[in-house]
Amino acid sequence: KINITIVIDGKRVIPVNPHFDEKVIGIDVNSENCLFALSDGKFFMYDKKKLNKILKLLVDIDNLKKENKNYKVGKKKNRKLSAMRRSFKHSIEDIIIDMCKYFKENDYDHAVFENLTNSFGRTFAKKTGVNYNRIVKELHLSSLKDIFKMRCRKYGIMYSTVHPEYTSKMCSKCGCIDDANRVSQKEFKCVNTECGHEANADTDSGVTIRQRVVSTVFRNLLKQDDLLKTYSPLKKSRAEIKAFLVKSFPNSQQSPVSDFVKPPLCLLTNTMVV
């Protein structure tokens, strides 16, 4: 097989949006309920049936190897597995294209992701009994960032990443960080008695991810690309990130309550809450 890449001289438009407003969208990535959950409440689901068929075939192969240490996967089964994987990967790429089209249709020009790691498949893996690294591999979570970045440029959408720490446990309304905020995989309910914010857990994570770029205060955790005007995480430990977030909300019981999508007003300035 020969791959030929043709390079043509031309101009590339670099999308830049210096204003942080409703045109910024936060995206939560996970492996159980959906592939992408947006901060505006929109979900993009992956084909679980296709994934389960791949996982089932892999488990069957594992069992055959346990029964016979000398067992080798035949060409027919290898071709079948490769075809299933190609089909599933193409479906993931189609979802990303559909999401980019959705952004353009709704005037979003800046997408914010978590800085993806290999930790997304843990919950689903516990339920299915499948090694979570295998699920991450089949979902191509480690390469989603690069695939999405490439598609974003074609659609004129800016792309930033933020720290993944506490995006699912931090209340987007008052800033309360508590494990108990996640009632279940799908449900979020803030334990702060003065807040009590309730939402879909994945959507609320998307809102929190969005805030990390929209908020002037939270942007202190990020570094900016001078050319593209996009953001990426500074090297910080988990403890440093939590300390910074807590400092931003020194008293979450009295922090201003925000709109569902927009961040708290206290975070839109360079001043801290006192």
N, C-alpha and C positions, 0 to 999 in steps of 0.2 A: 504494500500500500504506500502511495506517495501523496503527501499533503503539500499543496502549492499555495503559498501566500502571496498575493499581489498587493504591492504598496503603491498608492497613487498620491502624488503631491497635491496638497489642498489646504484648506483652512478648517480648524476645529473651533467650534464655539464653546467656550467654557462658561457654564451657567454660574452666575454670581448673584446672590441676593443679600445685600447688606442689611436688610430690614427683617427683624424677627417678629413675625406676626402669624396670622392664621394659615399662611402658606407653608408652614413647617409641619411635618407629620412624623409621629413617633411610631416605631415598628417593633413589636415584641415577637421573638422567634421561639417556638417550642415544638415539641415532638408528639404531644398527646392529643390536645383538643383540636388544634389547627396548626398550620405552618407559620402563618403570619397573622397577628392581631394588631390592628391599627388604632391609633389614639382617638380616631373619630368614631370608633365602634364597628368598623368594617372588618370582616374576617376573610381569609383566603385559606381554603382547606386543601390538603393533599389527598391523594387517592390511597386510602388505608388498605383497600382490598389488594391493590398491586403490591404494596409493601408487605402485607401479611403473607402473600403467596411466595415472595422472595425469602422471607424469614423462615417459612415452613420448609421450603426446599433446602435451605442451609442447615436447618435442624435435622432434617432427614439424612443429609450427607454426613453430619456429625455423628448421628446414631450408627450409620453404616461403618464409619471409621472406628467407632468404639467396639463394634462387634467383630470387625476384621481389621487388624492393624495394617495389613498389607493392601487394604482397599484403595483403589485409585478412581477418581471421578472420570467417567467415560466422556468421549467427545460429544455425544448426543446430549448428555446432561449439562455439560459445560456450555454448549451452544444455547440450550434452553435458558440457563441462568444468565448468560450474557445478554440474550435478547430481552429478558424480563428487566434486567438492570438498565439497559439502554432506553427501553420504553418508559420506565419510571423516572429516569433522569430527565428525559425530554418533557415529561409532564411537570416536573419541578421548574424547568426553564420556562415552560408555557405560563405557569403561575406567576413567575416574576415579570414576564412580559405583560400579562393581564394587570398586574399591580401597577406597573409603570404607566400603562394606559389610563388606569383609574386615577392616578395622580394628576396626569395632564387634564383629564376631564373635569377634575375638581380643583384645578388651579394650585395644586401643591407643587412647589419647586425645590423643596429641601427635605430629604428623607434622613431620618436619624435611626440608626441601628445600635444595638448593644455590640460591643467588641466580642464577636462570637468565639466561644471556646468549645471544648468537647464535653460540656456538662449538661447539655440539653436533654439527653435521652434517658436520664436516670429514672424518672418516675414511671414512664411507659415501660422501661425495661423490667422494673420490679414486678409489674403486673403480668407481663408476658413471659417472664423467666428467660428472656433473651439478653445476652450480653449487650449492655447499652452502647459500647463502642461499635458494635455491629450495626445498631440502629442509626447511630450518628453517621456512619460510613454510607449506609444505603440512602439516607436522607440528604447526604452531601452537605451537612451543616457547616463543616469546616471550609467549604469552598463557596458557600452561598454569598459571602461578603464580596468575593471577587466577581462572581457572576452578576450580582446585583449592581456593583460599581460600574461594570462595563455597560450594562443596559441603561443605567441612569444617565450616562453621558450621551447615549444615542437619543434619549428622550429629553435632554436638556434639564436634568434634575440634579441638584447638588446632593452630595452624600457625606454624612458625618457619622462617627461612631463615638460611643460613650462607655464608661465603665459599666459592667453588668451588675456590680455589687448593689444589693438592696433595692433593685428596681421592682422586684415583686413583693417586697415586704414593707416598702415605704408608702405611706398614704400620700396620694397626689394632692389632697386637700390641705392637710395640716402638717405634713412632714413626719408624722409619728412612725418610727421604725420598730416593728415588733413581729416576731414569728407568728403570733396569734392573729395578726391581721388577715392571714390567709386561712379562711375558714375551711376551704377545700381547694382542689386544683382549679375549679372554675369560679369560686366565690371569694370576694374580698370584702371585709367589713372592718373598718378602723376601730381599734379598741379604745381610742381616745374618747372619753365620755362627752367631751365638749364638741366632738366632731361627728363620729358615728357614720362616716361616709361609707356607702355600699355601692359596689359596682362589679361587673364581670372582672375577674382577676387578671385575665390576659389584656383586656382593654385598659385597665388601670395601670398595668405595667407599661403599656405603650404611651400613656399620658406622662408617666414619670420619666420615661426615656426622652420624650419630647422636651420636658422641662429642663433636662440637663444641658440642652443647647439654647433654648429660648431664654432661660434665666441668666441674667448678668452675673449673679452670685455663683451659680453652679458652673458657669463657664470657666471659673478659676481652676477647675479640675481638668481642663482641656488645653490642648495646644492648637493654634490655628495655622493652617497652611496659608502663607501670605499671598500666593497666586490664586488658589482656588477658593479661598475664604471659607473652607470647610474645617471641621474640627475632628480631633482624635484624642484619646485619653493620654494624660500624663502618667508616667510611671509612679503609681501609688500603691501602698499596701492596703489590704482590706481594712485594717485598723485605722489607717490615715483617712481613708474615704469615709468611714463611719463617723470619725471625729469631726470631719469637715461638715458632714450633713447635719449632725446633731448641733453643731455650732450655728448653722444657718437657721435652725429652729430651736433656740435655747429653751423655749417654753411652748411646746406644741399645744398645750391646753389653751393658750391665748393667741396662737398664730392666726392671722387672717384667713378666712375661708375663700378659696378660689372658685372660679368657674370650672366646670367639668374638664374642659379642654385647656383653657389658659392657665398658666401657673399663678401661684399666689402673688398679689401685688408687691409684697415685700421682696420678692425675688427678681423683680424687674428693674431694680435700682442697684447701685453699688453698695448700699448700706445694709447692715445686718439688722435683724429684729432684736430689740432690746426690751 
